Amino acid sequence: YLDKVWENKFTELGALVRFADDLVILCKTKEQAMKAIDVLKAVFNKLEIEINTSKSKLVNLWDDKAGFDFLGMHHRKIPKQVKGVAHYILRSYPSKKAMKKMKEKVKEVTEPRNRLFWTMNRMVEELNPKIQGWRNYYAMDAFADLFLNKIDWYIRKRLMLFWNKKCNRRMKHSNSRLTGIIAEHSGLKKLVG
């Protein structure tokens, strides 16, 4: 219902982007944004649902002070200097919440002690589909590589801990280079590169 009403009457206020129950309205001016909020409240009232005020906010993207999270990505305009003049470019990169979830998924795979009998090949087989899925979703902007590199590093750190426990080494953080070579030979994918 919201999509139809917006399409028929309110497209001049801004572009409505919706996925399931999450939505963003991209407006050119603050006045349009305030009218869009009023329209949303009216439509939601008619549908007898409420706006989640803890997740909803009005954001000015024209400086690099604020952005917004939508569908696992953080979106914000970031200045880029071109011949001494700042040009604002919209950048999208994994949100803090998404980064935390990625790390939790890697830890779920690499931490259980009952997997110490696994070979590195088996561990890499388990991780690669997740890595490929994240890469397909998040690696759309070169700016995102700064964040995805952190996950690549975290994956290698977790593999090093796994391998050192498996080999019963006292120094659990040693031989990172050797572990990286073994993981690479086992076919470990990367988020960046």
C-alpha positions as CSV (number, residue, x, y, z in Angstrom):
1,Y,0.0,0.0,0.0
2,L,2.8,2.4,0.9
3,D,4.6,1.8,-2.4
4,K,1.4,2.4,-4.4
5,V,0.5,5.6,-2.5
6,W,4.1,6.9,-2.8
7,E,4.3,6.1,-6.5
8,N,1.0,7.8,-7.3
9,K,1.2,10.9,-5.2
10,F,4.5,11.6,-3.5
11,T,7.4,10.9,-5.8
12,E,8.2,14.6,-6.0
13,L,9.2,14.5,-2.3
14,G,12.0,12.0,-2.9
15,A,12.9,8.4,-3.9
16,L,11.4,5.7,-1.6
17,V,13.7,2.7,-1.3
18,R,12.2,-0.2,0.6
19,F,13.2,-3.8,1.4
20,A,10.7,-5.8,3.5
21,D,9.9,-3.5,6.5
22,D,13.0,-1.3,6.1
23,L,12.9,1.9,4.1
24,V,14.8,5.0,3.2
25,I,13.5,8.1,1.5
26,L,16.1,10.2,-0.3
27,C,15.0,13.8,-0.5
28,K,16.8,16.8,-1.9
29,T,15.8,19.3,0.7
30,K,15.0,19.3,4.4
31,E,11.4,20.6,3.6
32,Q,10.8,17.6,1.4
33,A,12.1,15.3,4.1
34,M,9.8,16.8,6.7
35,K,6.8,16.4,4.4
36,A,7.9,12.8,3.6
37,I,7.9,12.1,7.4
38,D,4.3,13.5,7.7
39,V,3.2,11.3,4.7
40,L,4.8,8.2,6.3
41,K,3.1,8.9,9.6
42,A,-0.3,9.3,7.9
43,V,0.1,6.2,5.8
44,F,1.3,4.2,8.8
45,N,-1.6,5.5,10.9
46,K,-4.0,4.3,8.3
47,L,-2.3,0.9,8.3
48,E,-2.4,0.9,12.1
49,I,1.4,0.5,12.4
50,E,3.9,2.7,14.1
51,I,7.3,4.0,13.0
52,N,10.1,2.6,15.0
53,T,11.5,5.8,16.4
54,S,14.6,4.2,17.8
55,K,15.7,3.2,14.3
56,S,14.4,6.2,12.4
57,K,16.3,9.4,11.9
58,L,16.6,12.4,9.6
59,V,20.1,12.6,8.2
60,N,21.9,15.4,6.2
61,L,24.3,13.7,3.9
62,W,25.9,16.8,2.5
63,D,28.7,16.9,5.0
64,D,30.7,14.0,6.3
65,K,29.3,14.2,9.9
66,A,26.4,11.8,9.5
67,G,25.3,8.8,7.5
68,F,22.8,6.0,7.9
69,D,22.7,2.2,8.0
70,F,20.5,0.4,5.5
71,L,20.6,-3.3,4.7
72,G,23.9,-4.0,6.4
73,M,25.6,-1.0,4.7
74,H,26.6,2.4,6.1
75,H,26.0,5.1,3.6
76,R,27.5,8.6,3.9
77,K,28.9,11.4,1.7
78,I,32.6,11.7,2.2
79,P,34.8,14.5,0.9
80,K,37.3,13.9,-1.8
81,Q,39.8,16.6,-2.6
82,V,40.2,17.4,-6.3
83,K,42.6,20.3,-7.0
84,G,42.0,21.7,-3.5
85,V,38.2,21.6,-3.8
86,A,36.1,19.2,-1.7
87,H,33.7,17.1,-3.7
88,Y,31.3,14.9,-1.7
89,I,30.9,11.4,-2.9
90,L,28.4,8.9,-1.6
91,R,30.2,5.9,-0.2
92,S,28.7,2.6,1.0
93,Y,30.6,0.2,3.2
94,P,29.7,-2.5,5.8
95,S,28.0,-1.2,8.9
96,K,29.6,-1.8,12.3
97,K,26.8,-4.2,13.1
98,A,27.5,-6.2,9.8
99,M,31.3,-6.2,10.6
100,K,30.5,-7.6,14.1
101,K,28.3,-10.3,12.6
102,M,30.9,-11.3,10.1
103,K,33.5,-11.8,12.9
104,E,31.0,-13.8,14.9
105,K,30.4,-16.1,11.9
106,V,34.1,-16.7,11.5
107,K,34.6,-17.4,15.2
108,E,31.7,-19.8,15.1
109,V,33.5,-21.8,12.5
110,T,37.0,-21.6,13.8
111,E,36.6,-21.7,17.6
112,P,35.0,-25.1,18.6
113,R,37.5,-27.4,20.0
114,N,35.7,-30.4,18.5
115,R,36.9,-29.2,15.1
116,L,40.6,-29.5,15.9
117,F,40.7,-32.8,14.0
118,W,39.7,-30.9,10.8
119,T,42.3,-30.3,8.2
120,M,43.0,-26.8,7.0
121,N,41.3,-27.8,3.7
122,R,38.2,-28.7,5.6
123,M,38.2,-25.4,7.6
124,V,38.7,-23.4,4.3
125,E,35.9,-25.4,2.7
126,E,33.6,-24.2,5.5
127,L,34.7,-20.6,5.4
128,N,34.9,-20.0,1.6
129,P,31.1,-19.9,0.9
130,K,30.7,-17.3,3.6
131,I,33.6,-15.2,2.4
132,Q,32.3,-15.4,-1.2
133,G,28.8,-14.4,-0.1
134,W,30.2,-11.4,1.9
135,R,32.3,-10.4,-1.1
136,N,29.4,-10.6,-3.5
137,Y,27.3,-8.3,-1.2
138,Y,29.8,-5.9,0.3
139,A,32.6,-5.4,-2.2
140,M,30.7,-2.9,-4.4
141,D,32.8,0.2,-3.6
142,A,36.6,0.4,-3.5
143,F,36.1,2.4,-0.2
144,A,34.6,-0.7,1.3
145,D,37.9,-2.5,0.8
146,L,39.3,-0.6,3.9
147,F,36.7,-2.4,6.0
148,L,36.8,-5.7,4.3
149,N,40.6,-5.9,4.7
150,K,39.9,-5.9,8.5
151,I,37.8,-9.0,8.1
152,D,40.4,-10.7,5.9
153,W,42.9,-10.0,8.6
154,Y,40.5,-11.4,11.3
155,I,40.0,-14.6,9.3
156,R,43.7,-15.2,9.1
157,K,44.1,-14.5,12.8
158,R,41.3,-17.0,13.6
159,L,42.9,-19.6,11.3
160,M,46.3,-19.1,13.0
161,L,44.7,-19.7,16.4
162,F,43.0,-22.8,15.0
163,W,46.2,-24.2,13.4
164,N,48.3,-23.5,16.5
165,K,45.8,-25.2,18.8
166,K,45.6,-28.1,16.3
167,C,49.4,-28.5,16.3
168,N,49.4,-28.1,20.1
169,R,51.7,-25.1,20.1
170,R,52.1,-23.2,23.3
171,M,52.4,-19.8,21.6
172,K,49.0,-19.6,20.1
173,H,49.8,-16.4,18.2
174,S,53.0,-17.7,16.5
175,N,53.6,-18.8,12.9
176,S,51.1,-16.5,11.3
177,R,53.1,-16.5,8.0
178,L,53.2,-20.3,7.9
179,T,49.5,-20.5,8.6
180,G,48.8,-17.9,5.9
181,I,50.7,-20.0,3.4
182,I,48.9,-23.2,4.4
183,A,45.5,-21.5,4.2
184,E,46.4,-20.0,0.8
185,H,47.4,-23.4,-0.6
186,S,44.1,-24.8,0.8
187,G,42.3,-22.3,-1.5
188,L,41.2,-19.7,1.1
189,K,39.3,-16.9,-0.6
190,K,39.8,-13.2,0.2
191,L,37.2,-10.4,0.5
192,V,39.7,-8.0,-1.1
193,G,41.8,-8.7,-4.1
